[in-house]
Amino acid sequence: MDGRRDFLLAAGALAMAAGSCRGRDFARAPAGRSPAINIRFAVCGISHDHIHGMIGAIQRGGGELVAWWGAEPDKRATFLRRYPDARAARSQDEILQELRQPIVLSSHIASERAGIGVRAMQAGKDFLADKPGITTLEDLALVRKTIAEPGANLPSSIPSGWK
């Protein structure tokens, strides 16, 4: 893999496969296999449980979850237990402005994912969202405008229904 974009493409494919396989623990790396690269990442929004498969896919590829933010108290409690080494952030902004993690994942409320992705890209980060990553034509226009700007990083998850 040449960089974080290749890493995200490979991890995204793994996350999609993980979502279709129930009953397996995808957060664990296969025994005896060490990832080719290591990259730090954060989570900004934990509303849907698909985030665990996404995290597992990135971790298996060499990713290190360093920080996370979530609004729901019950989901926060699960994250504190499941990812004790990752720091719980106080806000979305704390995640998006942190310079040490170039990738942000999100399974926040679907209607808010595009906005988080745009803010992540404007902060120079790559973004991987649970589907759907875009829910309105207005959000689609904003994402298109953002990715057309120099230095913006294309989000890794865009619903297939948008033309």
C-alpha positions as CSV (number, residue, x, y, z in Angstrom):
1,M,0.0,0.0,0.0
2,D,1.3,3.4,-1.0
3,G,-0.4,5.5,1.7
4,R,-3.5,6.3,3.7
5,R,-5.8,6.3,0.7
6,D,-4.8,2.8,-0.3
7,F,-5.1,1.8,3.3
8,L,-8.7,3.2,3.4
9,L,-9.7,1.5,0.2
10,A,-8.5,-1.9,1.6
11,A,-10.0,-1.3,5.0
12,G,-13.3,-0.1,3.5
13,A,-13.7,-3.4,1.6
14,L,-12.9,-5.3,4.7
15,A,-15.5,-3.3,6.7
16,M,-18.2,-4.0,4.1
17,A,-17.4,-7.7,4.3
18,A,-17.4,-7.6,8.1
19,G,-20.9,-6.0,8.1
20,S,-22.2,-9.1,6.3
21,C,-20.7,-11.7,8.6
22,R,-22.6,-11.8,11.9
23,G,-21.4,-13.5,15.1
24,R,-17.7,-13.1,14.4
25,D,-15.3,-10.8,16.3
26,F,-13.8,-8.6,13.6
27,A,-11.9,-6.4,16.0
28,R,-9.2,-9.0,16.5
29,A,-6.3,-9.3,14.1
30,P,-5.5,-12.8,12.7
31,A,-2.9,-14.6,14.8
32,G,0.7,-14.4,13.6
33,R,-0.1,-11.7,11.0
34,S,1.4,-8.2,11.5
35,P,0.0,-5.3,9.4
36,A,2.2,-3.7,6.7
37,I,1.6,-0.2,8.0
38,N,0.4,1.6,11.1
39,I,-1.8,4.6,11.0
40,R,-3.6,6.5,13.7
41,F,-7.4,7.2,13.4
42,A,-10.3,8.6,15.3
43,V,-14.1,8.1,15.4
44,C,-16.5,11.0,15.3
45,G,-20.0,9.6,15.9
46,I,-21.0,6.2,17.2
47,S,-24.8,6.2,16.7
48,H,-24.8,2.9,14.7
49,D,-23.1,-0.3,15.7
50,H,-21.5,-0.8,12.3
51,I,-18.7,1.4,13.7
52,H,-17.3,-1.6,15.5
53,G,-16.8,-3.5,12.2
54,M,-15.3,-0.4,10.6
55,I,-12.9,0.0,13.5
56,G,-12.0,-3.7,13.4
57,A,-11.2,-3.5,9.7
58,I,-8.9,-0.5,10.2
59,Q,-7.2,-2.1,13.2
60,R,-6.6,-5.4,11.2
61,G,-4.9,-3.3,8.6
62,G,-2.6,-1.7,11.1
63,G,-4.7,1.2,12.4
64,E,-4.6,2.4,15.9
65,L,-7.8,3.9,17.4
66,V,-6.5,6.9,19.4
67,A,-9.7,8.9,20.1
68,W,-13.4,8.9,19.8
69,W,-16.5,11.0,20.3
70,G,-20.1,9.9,20.7
71,A,-23.3,11.7,21.8
72,E,-25.3,8.7,23.2
73,P,-24.5,7.8,26.8
74,D,-25.2,4.0,26.3
75,K,-23.0,3.9,23.3
76,R,-20.3,5.8,25.2
77,A,-20.3,3.3,28.0
78,T,-19.8,0.5,25.4
79,F,-16.9,2.3,23.8
80,L,-15.2,2.9,27.2
81,R,-15.3,-0.8,27.9
82,R,-14.5,-2.0,24.4
83,Y,-11.7,0.5,23.5
84,P,-10.1,1.4,26.9
85,D,-6.8,2.6,25.3
86,A,-8.6,5.2,23.1
87,R,-9.3,8.7,24.5
88,A,-12.9,9.8,24.8
89,A,-13.1,13.3,23.3
90,R,-15.5,16.0,24.7
91,S,-16.7,17.2,21.2
92,Q,-16.7,16.6,17.5
93,D,-14.4,19.6,17.1
94,E,-11.8,18.0,19.4
95,I,-11.7,15.0,17.1
96,L,-11.7,17.0,13.8
97,Q,-9.0,19.5,14.9
98,E,-6.6,16.9,16.3
99,L,-3.6,16.8,14.0
100,R,-2.2,13.4,14.9
101,Q,-4.9,11.3,13.3
102,P,-5.3,11.6,9.5
103,I,-8.4,9.4,9.2
104,V,-11.8,9.9,10.8
105,L,-14.5,7.3,10.8
106,S,-18.2,8.0,11.6
107,S,-21.5,6.2,12.1
108,H,-23.2,9.2,13.6
109,I,-26.8,10.0,12.7
110,A,-27.1,9.5,9.0
111,S,-28.4,13.0,8.2
112,E,-25.3,14.5,9.9
113,R,-22.6,12.3,8.4
114,A,-22.0,14.4,5.3
115,G,-21.5,17.5,7.5
116,I,-18.9,15.7,9.6
117,G,-17.2,14.5,6.5
118,V,-17.0,17.9,5.0
119,R,-15.5,19.3,8.2
120,A,-13.0,16.4,8.4
121,M,-11.9,17.1,4.8
122,Q,-11.6,20.8,5.4
123,A,-9.3,19.9,8.3
124,G,-7.1,17.8,5.9
125,K,-8.4,14.4,7.0
126,D,-9.6,11.4,5.1
127,F,-13.2,10.3,6.0
128,L,-14.9,6.9,6.1
129,A,-18.6,6.9,6.9
130,D,-21.1,4.2,7.5
131,K,-23.7,4.1,4.8
132,P,-25.4,6.3,3.8
133,G,-22.8,9.0,3.9
134,I,-25.0,11.5,2.1
135,T,-28.7,11.8,2.6
136,T,-29.9,14.9,0.7
137,L,-29.1,16.7,-2.5
138,E,-27.9,19.7,-0.6
139,D,-25.4,17.5,1.2
140,L,-24.3,16.0,-2.1
141,A,-23.7,19.5,-3.5
142,L,-21.7,20.5,-0.4
143,V,-19.6,17.3,-0.6
144,R,-18.9,17.9,-4.3
145,K,-18.0,21.5,-3.7
146,T,-15.6,20.4,-0.9
147,I,-13.8,17.7,-2.8
148,A,-13.3,20.1,-5.7
149,E,-11.2,22.4,-3.4
150,P,-7.5,22.0,-3.5
151,G,-6.2,19.7,-0.7
152,A,-9.6,18.2,0.1
153,N,-9.7,14.5,0.7
154,L,-12.5,12.5,-1.0
155,P,-14.7,10.7,1.5
156,S,-14.5,6.9,1.3
157,S,-18.1,6.1,1.6
158,I,-20.6,7.6,-0.9
159,P,-24.1,6.0,-1.4
160,S,-24.3,4.1,-4.7
161,G,-27.8,5.7,-5.4
162,W,-26.4,9.2,-6.1
163,K,-25.8,9.9,-9.7
